[in-house]
Amino acid sequence: MQAKWTGAILNEVFDNLTTNRPDLDAVKLSLTAFVRAQIDLDRDVVYAAVTRIADSWRNPPGAVADVIARLERDGLLETAAALRE
C-alpha cells in the first residue's frame, strides 16, 4: 500500500527541479525516472529539494534521512538509493 503523500513528495521535488531548470521536458518520464535523471544531472539540486521537504515537516519534524526512508518504504528504492549515495 502506498501512502498518499508519496506522490506529493515527488511532485514537490519535480516542482522544485523544474523551477530551477525550466528547460526540462519531464512529461515523457515517470516521476521516479525523472528524479533519477535529475540526480544524475545535478545531485546537489535534488538534495536541496529533499532538504526543503524535510525542513517543512513540523509534526513530527523531519530530516533528509526521514524523507529518503519514506521514499524507500513506498517502493521508490532506486530513488532512495541514489539519494543515499
Helices and strands as residue ranges (DSSP letters): H 5-20, H 31-56, H 64-73, H 77-84
